Amino acid sequence: MDTEKLAILERIGAYGDAVNRRDKASWIACWDEDAVWSIRDHEIRGTADILSAWETAMDGYAAVHFFSHIGRIDMSGDTASAQVYTIEYLTTTAGESRTQLGEYDDTFRQRDGIWRFSHRAFRVRETR
């Protein structure tokens, strides 16, 4: 595997690790400064608003266990795209538990030698 794809895999892994640890500094470091997060019919732009939306969402959960699987990574110079499938085991602050299966369509940008998300589009595939 080439070093560029490995760097993207590491970024995807760092994202999930930050979710599981609720580490907002590490989580937002995964995003490019002018990134877009498309989630549940909302489009959130820029790291300040993306972080605010994530903090609000995470406040609703007592526990989050996030796991991902890479479907593909396609490289093109200083940009890349990936398909990422997710499983989340969620417990709300009210004590309700559910499992959510999802999918990310990702775009990455490399700046100053660092790969970050420039766009993440999430959709729920199934909730149990």
N, C-alpha and C positions, 0 to 999 in steps of 0.2 A: 504494500500500500504506500502511496506517495505521501510526503509530509504534509501537503495541503489538505488532502482528505482526512488525514489523521488529526490535523488541527480543527477541522470542522466536527469530527466525531468528539473530540475533547470539549468543544464548545457546547454541543448538545448534551454531553454528560455533565458539564458544569452547571448548565441550566437546571437539569433534574436534581442534582445534588443540592443546589441552592434552594429549590422548592422544598425538598425534604427537610432541610435544616432551617427553613424560614429565614434565610440569610439575604436580606434585601440588597445589601451592597454587592454581594457576589452575583445575585440574580440580575440586577440592572447592568452590571458590567458585561453581561452577555449581549447587550443590545447596542447597536450603532446609535449615535446621538440623534439622528433624524429618522429613526426607525418607525415602522407602523405595525401595530398589533391589531389584527382583525379577529374579533371574538364575539360570538353571540350577536351578530348583526350590528356590532359597533366597530368603528375604526378609530383607534387611539394613536395619536401622532406625537413623537418626541419622547425622550426618556423621562422627563418630569411627569408627564401625564400617564405614561405607561406604568411607572412605578406607583403613582397614586392609585391607579385602577387595580393593580396587583395587591397593594396593601389593603384596600377596601375588600377585595375578594377574599383574601387570606384571613381577614378579621372574622369572617363568617364560619371559619372551620376550626374546630378543636384539634383535628389531626388531618394531615394530608400525606399520603404515600404515593409518590409519582414515579412511574417507570416508563421507559420509552424503548422503542425498537426502530432501527433505521431500515426503511424500505429501499431507498436509493439516495445517492449523492451524485450530482452532475456538476462538473467544474467548467468554468469558462473565464479564463484570465483572473481578474480580481473580483469576480462574482461567482456564486455557486447557488444551486438549488438542491433541496432535499425533501424527501417524504418521510415523515416521522409519525409512527403510530404510538399511542399512549394508553396506559391503564392507570387510573387513579382510584385509590381507595380513600374515600372521604368520610369524615365524621363532622357534622355541623356542631356549632356551639350549643344547639338544642339537643344534641345526642343522637341525631338521626344519621344512619350510615347508608352509603350507597357506593356502587362501583360505576365508574364512568370510563367508557372506551372512546377514544378520540383520535383525531388525525390532524397533523400540522402540515401545511404546504409552506415550506421555508425558503427564503432567499437570504443569502449571506453576502456581505461585502468585506473585502480585506482593505484595511487602512493601516498604514504604518506597520505592516507585517502581522496585524492581528485580525482574525476572522470574527465577525460579530453578526448577529441577526439584523438584517435591514428590513425584513418583513416576515411576520409569522401570522398565518391565517389558520385559525383553529376551528374545527367543527366537531361536534359530538356525533359519534356514530351510534352509540347505544348507552343507555343508563339502566342499571339494575338495582 
